[in-house]
Amino acid sequence: MSARSAGLLVFRRTSDALEVLLVHPSGPFWAKRDEGAWSIPKGLVDPSESDFDAAVREAREELGVDVDGEFVALGGYRQPSGKIVTAWCVEANPQLDLDNIKSSMFTMEWPPKSGQQRSFPEVDRAGWFSIEAASVKMLKGQRPMLEALQRHLDS
């Protein structure tokens, strides 16, 4: 069975445009990558939880705050790796402060084959992007979520 992830496509409406919240993964592999590296807040689904519960938990872990509101299922999206990411959209809570995100940490061997373990935040930054900018910044396999969000908002 393919790995499953779940996440939230958080959006807001400004006077100028529709914007989506994306997060940039931390760690040495992603440090110098920008275009095609950003993601919705998401992560692996634990066997004991639903996809929706995982999406909400992962957003909390990556942003350091609870995201709440009216959640709408956008569906599942097969990634180039074969993993399925299930996403929900939700309009942003006005108190959502991206300047002070507090992401959970992960540990990995760094530098490779050094035997040294280092800790890094899951996310090193978050930002609001127009749909056009997000379609460049996002991981390729997640870009269809933007079209699903547009269809939902247009209905």
N, C-alpha and C positions, 0 to 999 in steps of 0.2 A: 504494500500500500504506500502511495506517495506521502511525503511529509505534508502536513497541513499547517497553515498559518492563518491568522485572522487579524484584522485591523480596522481602523476607523479613518475614513476620508472626511476630515473636519473642514467645513467651509464657512465663509462669511461673505456678506454682501457689503461692499463699500459704495460710496456715491459714484465711484468710477468704474468698478468692476466686481466680478465674482472672484474670490480668492480662495485657495486651498492651503491647508497647513501641511508642510512636509518637514521631515526630520532627516538630518545627515548622520550616517553611521560613524561612530568613533573608531579609534584604533589605527594602527600603522598602515593597514591595507588601504583604508579609505582616506587617509590624511590629505593627499594631494589630488583627490578626485572630486569633481563637482558635477559636470553635466552627466546625466545618466546614472547618478549615484544616490540621489535623494529618494525617500520612500514615504509612504503613509506610516504612522505609528502602528507597528504590527509585530507579531512574533508567533512562535510555535504554540499550538493548541496542546495543552496537557490532556492525557487520556481521561482524566476525571472531570473535565469541564466541557461546556458547550463552546462552539465556535464564537458565539456572541460574547459569552463571559470572558473568553480569552482575548477578544478584541478590546473590550473595556479594560481588562487588567493590563494588557500590553501598553495601551495608551497611557494609563496611570504610571506604569513603570518607566516609560520613556520620557514622559513630560513632567512627572512629579506632581500632577494634579488630576483630579477626577474630571472626566469629560462627560457631561450629561446633556440630555435634550431628547428630541424625538428622533430615534434611530430608524433609518430606512435601509433595508437590505439591498445591496447592489449586485450581489451574486458572487460566484467563484471565478477566479482567473488563474489559468495555468501559466506558470512562469517558465522561462527557458530551461530551468533546472528540472522541471517536472512537478515541482511543488505547486499545490493549489493554495491561493490566498483568497479567503472569503472576506468581503468588505461590506461595511455599513457606512452610510453617510450620516452626518449630524451637523446641524448649524452650530457655530461656535458660541460658547458661553462668553458674554462680554468681558468677564473678569479673567479670561485666559491670558496669562502673562508669559510671553515667549522669551522675555529677557532674563527670566530667572528659572529656567527649566532645571529640574533636578533628576537626572536620569539614573536608573540603577546601574550597577557596575558588572563587568564580566572580567574574568581572568584568563590569560593565555600566556604561552611561552613566548617571550620576546627578549632579545632577538631570537630568530629560529635556531634551534639546536643548541641554545646556550644553557638550557636547564634552569633559566631564570623565569619566574612567573611575575607578570606585571598586570595590574588592574587598569581598566579603561572604562569610561562611561559608555553605555550602549549607544547614546546619542550625544554628539558634541555641540549641535546647534539645531534650531528649528526656525522656520520662517514662513511667511505668507507669500504666495505666488499667484499671479494671474494664471488662468487656464493655459494661456499661450506659453508663459515662462515655465509652468509646471510640466508641460508636455516635453520640454527639453531637459529639465532637471531630473525628472523621475526615472526610475528604473524602467526599462522598456516594457517588461511584462505587466507593469501596473498602469501604464498609460491608458488602456481601455476603460479604466475606472472613471477617468475624467469625462468620457463620452456618456457613460452610464449616469453620472451625476447630472450632466446637462439634460439628458432625457428625463430624468426624475424631476428636475426643476422646471422643465418646460411643460410637464403634464398637468 
